Each structure stands twice: as C-alpha cells, then as structure tokens.
Amino acid sequence: MSAHYFVSDAHIGGDSPDAEQRLFRFLESIRGKAESLHILGDLFEFWFEYSRAIPKQGFRALAELAELSRTGTRIGYVKGNHDFWFKDFWQRELGAEAADELDVTLDGKRVYLAHGDVLDTALVPRVFRVLMRSRINGWLYSLLHPDFGIGLAHAVARASRVTSAKPSLVEDMARFAKDRLESGFDVVIMGHSHVPELRRFDGGVYINVGDWLDHFTYGVIRDGVPSLEVFEG
C-alpha cells in the first residue's frame, strides 16, 4: 500500500513538550509505512541555520526524520512563516530541499503543497513575514551569537503565532485551494490556520492538516485517496 503523509504547525521549541512527544510517536509509527512525508511549514517555533549551528530544540525531530529517510521515506519541506532561513543542512542530511511551495505527483494525483501564510492578511503575521523574509535582515541576524539570536527569535515567534485563525482566513484559504484545483491540481494541502478540514470541490480535494498543538491531525494519501486523520497515540 502506497502512503504519503503531510504534517504542519508543530512549533517545536514553543513550550509544548507533551505535544512534541506525540509528534515524535507519530513519526515513529509511520516508519516503514510512509513512501513520503511532506512537512508543510512551522515544524519549529523558529528555525535558522547559521554556518556552523542550528537550534538545539530541533535535535529529536531531526533524528526521527533522519531515521525515516534512512528507512526509505522521501522527505519534503515547505517553508512556513516560522521556519524559512535554510541553507544546505536539510538537503545534505535528509535529502530534502526546502521550498516555498511544491507541485508534486503522488499516486497519479497532481498535488499542490504550501504553508498558506501568504494568504494571511492579519497585521502581526504580515509584518513578521515581511521582516523575516528580508535578505538584509537575515544577514544582520546571522551576525548575532546563536545563544542570543535564537532566544530573541523564539520570543518574537511566540508572539506572532496563529492560535485561532479568523473565519475569514479559513475561507480565503479554501477559495485559494478551489482556484488551484480549477487550474489543474487534483489535491491541495496546506497548514498555517491550525484549523483542520477536508473540503471536496468539483475539481478535487482541499485538506488543511491542522496542527500538532491542539488537534494532532495530519493528511494522508493512500493509493490515491486523500484523507484527514487524527493521531491518537
């Protein structure tokens, strides 16, 4: 049986250790079962690759992902609004190049993958995204010592985190997904809103995979059939 999994918004390092452990148990549970795992952004509360350092809060997640990769699961990574400064670590260690969006074919289905934060027009997320995506700001930030820079970034990231998406954002994301489906995709999968849902349109299926803070939901395509599921482990 072919199975492709999709997760988003775990915010590892954001002071939710029980939720993080639940995610790790999920990653262990799909070992040997997942043909691919796509992470749709905000796996971490904050991620920044210095030339010789990465945030230590990501160690356990990286170890679990490395084991998945070693046992044959392809890893894909879509940048979120909390994890976007990547260099070559993911490609070198996990064979996963971080992208802003992905257009992939899985089980004969054309699938569009994105985090979805570009659709969020709320002031704080929008300002945070503009500041953090700036190449100049990224270079300036890299000059800070990791102990200070990562601590500062975590504080800012917590303040900007989406905890309860406005209904307007949920609907905007669904409309965007419908447009993508009408453009030729069979499945659209996103995160960011922390609101899990599966909607069927004439052109295909839209899934928002929710989060790993409150809902513990994930998307899966098994033998070409997309679904939204909850991890109870």
Secondary structure, DSSP 8 states (H G I E B T S, - for coil): --EEEEE----BTSS-HHHHHHHHHHHHHTTTT-SEEEE-S-SBS-EE--SS---GGGHHHHHHHHHHHHTT-EEEEE--SSEEE--SHHHHHHS--EESEEEEEETTEEEEEE--GGG---HHHHHHHHHHH-HHHHHHHHTS-HHHHHHHHHHHHHHH--SS--HHHHHHHHHHHHHHHHTT-SEEEE-SS---EEEEETTEEEEE---TTTT-EEEEEETTEEEEEE---
